[in-house]
């Protein structure tokens, strides 16, 4: 096998790698690069030739930074199959159409703004909703634990990564003569003992490992601490009659926050108050969850069997249309507003923040990783004012970070996973992707201290022979 890295090198976005096994070219993920607008458009539009010409693609999960450029890939001529788990197929169908819709709306907004300024510049989305729907014809579902043959020599098997609904580690195996070599790609690796999903599995047969490193230099707060911190922030906005804005990824994070509020209410820890799920995508994703009990852990399965609906708080309001979204901005009562996107780069959360950041009664709770140059990262780092929808907005609201809700493995989780893999079979090489440089270097050094010497941090375009 040969391995080449193109995306998610030294950063946490735009996942895209290539494996060459004999005459077979395989893509691992094809995600959107997210960051500065100009750089993002340039990288996303200009896919490498090898990606378009690949024989097939394997998708780890349905987050946009892993799947979001698939419609563009197909649009440019990719004709192979895209393999994923059944849950990922259902979620990605929603995510890609939503991504396309947001792009179409952004183009309309930019066009109107240019017209008002007397400019003649035109804008085109990376892909349209029609392109997103067309890409679904390439999707092929493969269940966890079912070994699938790509040809006579190469197979792959999905294992539960425990990150989001349907997320999978991919074990690629190539048989040459009497020897079989295995390459394990974690995608994004989840945490153990988290609500909703099963713990990550531990596959057999890995000789080489590509592992994410998002939190390679940090530890998460215990999950129970996050529930308590969330309860404290809710109590605060009850006292101030303010709003708690939660910019949330529509997939997994929104459902986890709803589950936490549900349990805090049932235990009497917080009063019942209006909770607005202001994201049509999150609403649709929550409905899809019920279709995939094969991904649930025992606790969630028991809640559902007891008809204790885990994603519904006492006063949950699902907000579908933009008119209702604008109405709740002006409500003069304590409320929780959960809206996409998780890094505040698109979606309805930007409108809520533009309206509410200037009010000292309000709080913004960041519940996931914030990539560089995103609005979420600027808020986290205290930049003030911030630019939203073309306007400079002064921040008076409270900004808090609740990263313990993260679905990513932290430093100890990652080290433990590698050590347990090594106990099964010695790893010949490890490659760290999907992390900022400081996190990768810290994790690399920690693994080397534990006697694992062949730990690499690839740059974009780096290629390795797996021998």
N, C-alpha and C positions, 0 to 999 in steps of 0.2 A: 504493500500500500504506500501511497504518497499522500501527504496532507498539506493543504495550502490554506492560509488565513487571509481573509479579505475584510470582514467586518467584526465589530466588537473587540478590537485589539486596542488596549489602552483606554477603552471607554466602555460604557455599559449599554450601548445602543447599536442598531444596525447589524445584528448577528448574521453572518454569512461565511461559511467555510466550504472547502471542497475536498473530497476524498477521491483519489484515483486508485482503482483496484483492477489491475489488468487493463482491459480496454473499456472499463466502465467508469463513467464520471458521475459522481454523486454530490449533490448540494446538501449541506446541513443548514437548514433555516434560510430564510430570505427576508430579513426584517428591514423596516424603515429606520434610517439614520435620523435621529432627532437632536436638534441643537440650533445653532444660528440658522436663520431662514435661508440665506443665500447658499451657505455651505451644504445644508441639508438637501435643498433642491438639486444642487449640482451632483451630489453623491447618489441620491436616489434615482435620478433620471438616467445616469450613466452607469448602468450595470456592466460589469466586466463581460467580455465576450464568452468566457468559459461558462458563465452562469446560464446564459441563454442557450448555449449548446449542450448543456448537461443532459445526461440520459434520464435522470430522475432527481427528485428532491425529497428529503425527509424532514418533517416539521416537528420540532420538540413540543411546542405549545402555541396557544393562540394570542399571546400578547403581541401588540403591533410591532415592537422592536424585534420580533422573531418571525412574524408572518406577513407584516404589512406591505412588503414590496412584491408579493406573489402576483397580484393582478398586473403590475407593470412588467414582471418577468414574462408572463404569458402574452401580454400585449406586444412585447418585443420579439416573440417567436418561439419561446420555450414550448416544447411539444411533449414532454415526458409526464409521468405520473408524479403526484405529490402525496407521499404517504404520511398518515397521522392516525391518532387514536379516534374512535367514534365520537367521543366527547369534544375533542379538539376540532373535528370536522363541523360539528353543530355550532360551536362557539365562534370559530373562525368565519363561518358564513355570515354571522351577525357583525363581527368586528370589522371585516373588510368592507362590507357595504356602508357601515357607519363611517369608516375612515374616508371612503370615497365621497360620501355626502358632505362631510366636513370640508374636504378639499374643494368641492364644487361651491359650497357656501363662501369659503374664504376667497375664491376667485371672484365671485360676484361682489363681495365687499371691497376687495382691492380695486376692481374695475370701477365701482361707483365712486370710490375715493379719488381715483385718478381723474375721472371725468369731472368731479367738482373742482379739481385743481387745474383743469384745462389740459391735462396730459393725454396723450394718445396711446400710451403703453397698454398692451394687451397681456392677459394672463391665462394660463392653461393649467388645469389640475394634472397631477401626476398620473392619475387614472380616474375614470368615472364610475358611477354605480354600475353601469352596463359592463364595464371592464371587470369589476369585482365579481359580478354574477357569472360572467363568462369563465373566470378562472376556476370557479367551483367544479367545472366539468373535469378538471385534472385531479380532483381530490379522490384518494382511495383510503378507506378506513381499514386499519389493522388493530385488532384487540391486543391488550397487554398479554405478554407471555406467549404469543403465537409467532413462531419463527417463520419469516417470509423470505423466499428465495428470489433474489434479483437476477441471478443466472446460476449456472452450475457450480460456481466457485464461491459466490458471495451471498450471504444471508444477513438479515437484521432481525432483531427482537426488541420490542418495546417493554420497558419496565417503569413502574410508577415512580415519578420524580417527587410527588407530594408537594408540588409548588402551587399549581392552580388546577382547576377541573380539567382533566384530560392530559395534563403535562406528562411527558415521557422522557426517560433516558433511552438512548438508542445504542444497542450493542451491535456493531457491524463485525461480522466474522468472515474472514477470507481463508479458504482451504487451499493450500499448495502442497501437493504430494501427501505426506502423512502428517503435516503440521497445519494447525489452525491458529490464526492470530486474530485477536479481538481488539477492537477500538471502541471504547465507551465514551459517548458524548452525553454529558449530563443535561444539556440545555440549562435551564435555571433549576437549581436544586432547592427543595423545600426543607422545612424544619420538622422535627419530631414533636409529638404530643401537642399538635395544634388542632383547633376545632375544625370541623367540616371534612377534611381530607385524611386519607390514610398516610402513614409515615412513608418516607422514601424507602424503596426496596434496595437491596444490595446484590447486584448481579454477579454471576460467576463468569469467568472466562475473559476478563479484561487484561490485556498486555499493555495497552496504551490508554491514556485518559485525557480527554479534553473537559476541563471543569471550570464552571463559572467562579468568579472571585469578587462579586459585588461588595460583600462585607468581609473581605479577607483581612481587614485590619481592625474590625470592630466586633463588639459583642452586643447582642440585643438585651434589652430589659426583659425580665420574665413576662410571659403572656399575661399572668394575673396582675402584674403591675400596670400593664397597659389598660386593663379594664378599670382599675382604680383611678388612673390618671384621666381616663375618658369621663368617668363619673364626676370627678372634681371639676372638669371643664364644663360639664353640663350643669352642675350646681351653680357655677359662677354665672352662666348666662341666664339662669333662672333668676338669680338675684339682680342682675343688671337689666333684665328684660331685653337682652341682646340676642344675637344669633350665633350659633356655632356652625361655621362653614367647614365642611370636610371635603376638600378636593380628593376625589377617589377614583381609582381605576375601576371601571365598570365590572371587570371580571375579577372575582374572588374578594378583592378588598371591600367593595361595597357590601357584599353578602356577609363578610366577616364583621364589619361594623354593625350591620343590622342585627346580627346574631348577638353581639355583645350588648347592644342597647336592650334587646329583647330580654336577655338574661338579667341585666341590671334592673330592669323594670319589674320582672317577676320576683326577684329577690327583695324588692322594696328599697334597693340602694339608691335609686333615683326616682323622682316623680314621673308620671306619664306626661309627656309633652309632645307637641306636634313634631313629627319627623317627616321631612319632605325628601323623597327620593326623586331628585330632579334630573333624571337621565333616562330617556327612552331605551337606550342600550342596556343600562344596568337592569331595568325592569325586565327586558326581554331575556337577558342572561340569567336572571334569577328564576324565570320560568323554565329555562333549559336545565337548570340544576336538577329539577325533579325527574328528568328523563335519564339521569345517569347515576343511579344508586351504587353502581359498581365502583365508583370513586370515593364513596363516603366512608368515614370512620365509624366505629361502633356507636359513639355518642350521638352523632347526628342521625344515624339510622334509627336509634331508639326513640329520639324525639319525634321523628316523622311517624313511626309506628304508633306512638301514643297520641297522634294528631295534635302535637304541640308544635305548631307551625313556626320554625326557627327563624325565618327571615321577615316576620311581621311583628312590629311593635304595636302597642295598643292604639296609637293614634297615627299610624303610618298613612301618608298620602303619596300616591304615585302620580308624578307630574309628567304628563305626556306632551302637551303643546307649549309653545313658546309664550303664548298669552298668559297662561296660568303661571309660568315661570316668572314673568315680569310682575304678576300680581303679588306673589309671595315675597318679592324683594321689599315691598312697602309695608308688610305686616308689622304692627307695633306690638309684638309679643315674643316671648322667648321661644326659640325653635331651633331644631337641628336641620341643616340643609346639606344633603349629600349630593354632589354633582360632579360630573366628569369635566376635565380630565385630571388624573392623579398628579401630574406635574404642572397643572394650570396652563398648559400650552394651547388648549382649544376647548370647545364645548361651552356649556352654560356657566361653569364656575367662573369664567372670566367676567361675565356680566355681573354675577353676584359680587365678586371682589371689587369691580369698578364702583359698584353702588355702596358696598359695606365696609371697605377698608378704612375709610375715614372716620368711622364711628368707634369711639373708645369702648362702647358696651359690647362690641363683637369680638369673637375669637376665630382664628383660622388654625385648624389642626391639620398639620401635614403628616400623613399616615403611611408614607412610603418613600422610597429613594427619589431624590431630586437631582436630575442630571445637570451638568454644567450648562449655563446660559439660559436655562428654562426659568419661567416666572417663579415657579415653586422654589428653585434654588436661590433666586434673588431675595425672595421673602425670608427664607430660612437664614440667609446670611445677613439680613438686616438692611438690605439696600432700600433707600427711601429718598425720594419717591420712586415708584416703579411705573413703567409704561404699560398701559392696558388699553387695547382697542384704539390705539393712536393718541391716547391722552396720558398726561402725567398725573398719577394718583398718589396723594400723600397717605402714608400708612399710620393710622392711630390705633387700629385694632391690635389685639394681643395675638402674637404668632407663637405657636407651640409645635414641637416636633414629637410625634408619637411613633417613632420608627420601629418600636417593638411589635407593631402590627405587621411588619414586613413578612412577606411569604418567602423571602430568601434565607438560605442557611447563613449563619454568621461564622465568624472565624473558627470557633471551637467545633461547630457542626461540620465545616469543610474539612478541618484537620482529622476529625474523627472518621468521617466518611472515607478519606484516603487511607488512613491507617487500617480500617476494617477491610478495605479492598485489598490492601497489600498483604494482610494476613491470609487472605484466600489465595492470592497468586501475586508474585512479585511484578510490580509495574516497571516496564522498561523506560518509559518516558511519560511525563505529565506536562500538559500545556494549559496555562492559565489564560482564560479569556473573560470577556464580559465583566470588566472591573477597571477602575481608574488605577493609574500606575502605582500610587502609593500603597493601595490595598493589595495589588498583585505582588509587589516587592516584599511586603510584610509577610504575606502568605507563603511566598517562595522561600524566604529565609526560615520561616517556622518549619516547613516541610524538610528543608535541608538539615536543620538541626536534629530532626528525627531520623536522619540517615538516608533520606531519599534524595539522591544527588541529581538525577536527570529531571529537573524542573525548569521549564522554559516559559518565557513571557514573549510570545511572538509579536512581531510588528506586522503592519499591513503588508501583504505580499510575500511574507516569509513562507518558505516551503521546506518540508522535512520528509526524508525517507524513513519509513517505519520498518527498520530491520534489526 
